[in-house]
Amino acid sequence: MTRPDASPARTAAARPTRGTPRPSARTTLLRGLRATAVVLVFSLVVGGLTSPAQGFLPSWVNSLANSAGGWSMLAFVAVWLSRARPLLGAVLGALSFVAMVEAYGVVSLWRGYFLADPLSSMWIPIGLVAGPVIGTAAALVRHAGRGATIAGVAVLSVVLVAEGIFGLTVVAATTSPVYWTLEIVLAVGFLAAAVLRGRSAGVAAPAGVARE
């Protein structure tokens, strides 16, 4: 016997909802290509601009143009903007570093300065090791939950703090302390923002609701 209040709308609302359907292979491929294009274009542009930037940046931030922490921030931003998932983000993180180094070398050569033969700079293996870590961290910040987001930001913050300390101690005699201090301040600020944002999201979001 049908209940008097069992309207079609109520019945449909009571049924358990199915999970979001998985994207098709074509959709996944297109997303991957779009993410790769975003990272590649972004990295080539900023890597190429780094070379002339060494000539016109103020002395107190001139170290940015030759900073592992600065390039890590740029690679992080590139992967974050691409919306790549962690696995692809790891690959794109390495691609970002390589593209920035090669673009820097090409533009430097146009300006009359030789860096290294293609793919032979000492920064290439460093980028191939650090890039996947930075790329994965950026993808986690974009897609994962609160804990993984904080962990992803922490990865970048550790890089910035480590280089900041290095700059303030090892190369302090030949560089301005302003940029190295700024790196440390940014690292603390990024991590604090991630923690506070995660706490706010945890309070605002209903339990069991996952991030997209």
C-alpha positions in Angstrom: 0.0 0.0 0.0 1.4 3.4 -0.9 1.9 5.9 1.9 -0.1 9.1 1.5 3.0 11.3 1.7 5.1 9.2 -0.7 5.1 11.7 -3.5 7.6 11.3 -6.4 9.7 14.2 -5.2 10.0 12.8 -1.7 10.7 9.3 -3.0 13.5 10.6 -5.3 15.0 12.7 -2.5 15.1 9.6 -0.2 17.0 7.5 -2.6 20.8 7.5 -2.1 22.6 9.6 -4.7 25.3 8.1 -6.9 28.8 9.4 -6.9 30.0 11.8 -9.5 30.6 9.8 -12.8 34.3 9.5 -13.7 35.3 11.6 -16.7 35.8 9.8 -20.0 39.2 9.1 -21.4 38.8 11.9 -23.9 38.0 14.4 -21.2 40.9 13.3 -19.1 43.3 13.6 -22.1 42.0 17.1 -23.0 42.4 18.2 -19.4 45.9 16.9 -19.3 46.9 18.6 -22.5 45.4 21.9 -21.3 47.3 21.6 -18.0 50.5 20.8 -19.9 50.0 23.8 -22.2 49.4 26.2 -19.2 52.5 25.0 -17.4 54.7 25.1 -20.5 53.6 28.6 -21.6 53.8 30.0 -18.1 57.2 28.5 -17.4 58.8 29.6 -20.8 57.6 33.1 -20.3 58.8 33.6 -16.7 62.0 31.7 -17.4 62.8 33.9 -20.3 62.0 37.0 -18.3 64.3 36.0 -15.6 67.4 36.7 -17.6 66.7 40.4 -18.3 65.3 40.8 -14.8 68.7 40.3 -13.4 69.7 43.6 -15.0 66.8 45.8 -13.9 65.5 44.5 -10.5 66.5 46.6 -7.5 69.5 45.4 -5.7 67.5 44.4 -2.6 65.5 41.9 -4.6 68.0 41.1 -7.4 68.5 37.6 -5.9 65.0 36.6 -7.0 66.2 36.2 -10.6 68.7 33.5 -9.5 66.9 32.0 -6.6 65.8 28.3 -6.3 63.1 29.4 -3.9 61.8 32.0 -6.4 61.8 29.4 -9.2 60.1 26.9 -6.9 57.3 29.5 -6.2 56.9 30.0 -9.9 56.7 26.2 -10.7 54.2 25.9 -7.8 52.0 28.6 -9.3 52.3 27.1 -12.8 51.0 23.7 -11.7 48.4 25.2 -9.4 47.0 27.3 -12.3 46.9 24.3 -14.5 44.5 22.4 -12.2 46.5 19.2 -12.7 45.9 16.3 -10.4 48.8 15.1 -8.2 50.2 12.4 -10.6 50.2 14.8 -13.6 51.3 17.6 -11.3 54.5 15.7 -10.4 55.4 15.4 -14.1 54.4 19.1 -14.8 56.5 20.2 -11.9 59.6 18.8 -13.5 58.6 20.1 -16.9 58.2 23.6 -15.4 61.7 23.7 -14.0 63.2 22.4 -17.2 61.3 24.9 -19.3 62.3 27.8 -17.1 66.0 26.8 -17.2 66.0 26.3 -21.0 64.1 29.6 -21.6 66.5 31.4 -19.4 69.4 30.0 -21.3 68.0 30.9 -24.7 67.2 34.5 -23.7 70.6 34.8 -22.1 72.2 33.7 -25.3 70.2 36.3 -27.3 71.6 38.8 -24.8 75.2 37.7 -25.4 75.6 35.5 -22.3 76.2 31.7 -22.6 74.6 29.5 -19.8 75.1 26.0 -21.0 74.3 23.6 -23.9 70.7 22.5 -24.2 69.6 20.3 -21.3 73.1 20.3 -19.8 72.8 23.0 -17.1 73.5 21.9 -13.6 69.9 23.1 -12.8 68.3 20.5 -15.0 68.9 17.5 -12.6 68.0 19.7 -9.7 64.7 20.6 -11.3 64.0 16.9 -12.2 64.4 16.0 -8.6 62.7 19.0 -6.9 60.1 19.6 -9.6 57.9 16.5 -9.0 57.8 17.3 -5.3 56.8 20.9 -5.9 54.3 19.9 -8.6 52.6 17.3 -6.4 52.4 19.8 -3.5 50.7 22.4 -5.8 48.2 19.8 -7.0 47.4 18.8 -3.5 46.7 22.4 -2.5 44.4 22.7 -5.5 42.5 19.4 -5.1 43.0 17.7 -1.7 41.5 18.2 1.8 42.7 20.3 4.6 45.6 18.2 5.9 47.1 17.5 2.4 46.7 21.2 1.5 48.7 22.3 4.6 51.3 19.6 3.8 51.5 20.9 0.2 52.1 24.5 1.3 54.5 23.3 3.9 56.7 21.8 1.2 57.1 25.2 -0.5 57.6 26.9 2.8 60.4 24.6 3.8 62.2 25.4 0.5 61.8 29.1 1.1 62.9 29.0 4.7 65.9 26.8 3.9 67.1 29.1 1.1 66.4 32.2 3.2 68.6 30.9 6.0 71.3 30.0 3.4 71.1 33.5 2.0 71.4 35.2 5.4 74.4 33.1 6.4 76.4 31.7 3.5 76.1 34.4 0.9 75.3 37.3 3.2 78.4 39.2 2.3 77.6 39.4 -1.4 73.8 39.7 -1.5 71.1 41.9 0.1 69.5 40.4 3.2 66.1 41.9 2.2 65.2 39.2 -0.3 66.2 36.3 1.9 64.3 37.8 4.8 61.3 38.2 2.5 61.4 34.5 1.6 61.2 33.5 5.2 58.4 35.9 5.9 56.5 34.6 2.8 57.0 31.0 3.9 55.5 31.7 7.3 52.7 33.7 5.8 51.8 31.0 3.2 51.7 28.3 5.9 49.7 30.4 8.3 47.2 31.2 5.6 46.8 27.6 4.7 46.2 26.6 8.3 43.7 29.4 8.9 41.9 28.8 5.6 41.6 25.1 6.3 40.3 25.8 9.8 37.6 28.2 8.4 36.6 25.7 5.6 36.4 22.9 8.2 33.9 25.0 10.3 31.9 26.2 7.3 31.6 22.9 5.3 29.2 20.2 6.3 30.7 17.0 7.5 31.5 14.4 4.8 31.6 17.0 2.0 34.7 16.5 -0.1 36.6 19.2 -2.0 36.2 19.1 -5.8 
